[in-house]
Amino acid sequence: MQKKTQVLSIVIPCYNEKKHIVSIVKRILASPIGKKEIILVDDCSTDGTREVLEREVKPLVDRVIYHTHNQGKGGALRTGFMAATGDVVIIQDADLEYDPMEYPKIVNPIFEGKETVVYGSRFLGQKRKGYLANRVANRVLTMFSNFFTHQNLTDMETCYKAFQRELIQSVDIEENRFGFEPEITARITKMGIRIREVPISYYPRNKRTGKKIGWKDGLRALYVIWKYR
């Protein structure tokens, strides 16, 4: 009996990314994964992203979903997760900081039945990249999260998080913005799941080139870690 080919659902939360969205979708299409389902959730962009999606991206992906009002990254991910039909789900930011060519190292442990959740770490066994303030904030948040979850993560805030689809669809996500990262880590831990990390590449950008995370998000993340401890 021929073994069923497993499908990777790629959920892309998108907000004001008209400069990068076509490039990242093309990189995803070129990634070495046999069967893909690409779901893009536009979180009510205001910079012309919607026009680019309709004209250039929609013919390339499986589904584009438009929010009628801005809900934040967590809100966009909720929508995307529930629309997914693949065996494994991975998050892909709409910028160019993460490389879709590295999907296999993240998702294969789940495809093979060895893991249920895998994070791609930007800092595991490699030189730290990115701006000092962001690295320090990430380190503090990850350490604080580890203290309460008893996980041993190096990069809780990473974009590249992969899950068994049934698992992530069973989680009731409450956070709307970047608080999603510590919330999902805490909720996964409460389910008795150990999170595996694998090293990934990282190409950081700054606020001038579109980075959207600020100090208020850091404070919110600390609160979320405490809330879901």
Summary of the structure (lengths in Angstrom):
residues: 229
radius of gyration: 16.6
end to end distance: 45.5
largest distance: 54.2
contacts: 729
relative contact order: 0.16
helix: 41%
strand: 16%
